């Protein structure tokens, strides 16, 4: 039969174990509550945000003052986006502007292979 001293030592160990276990469970529970509360708060914040809208960019109005999404040279049979590097080498007096790809192709121009996104 175990002595009182042995029972006391065993109960101290058990109490210590339970205290550590409850501390861990409590800490985990508080952390989970904080995570859920933060997620709910973020959800509420993002519900009130407006959607993304696309506005006109600087590329819609070109340096020459002409409107268009595609540009070609009078001396070539290729068309480009206005931001393609080669467009800067075309003189303003030789630039031909088109509102759409269809307009450029109707005029006899082909998409440039050097301007990424045209083909």
Secondary structure, 3 states (H helix, E strand, C coil): CCCHHHHHHHHHHHHHHHHHHHHHHHHHHHHHHHHHHHHHHHHHHHHCCCCCCCCCCHHHECCCCCECCEEEECCCCEEEECCCHHHHHCCHHHEEEECCHHHHHHCCCEECCCCCCCC
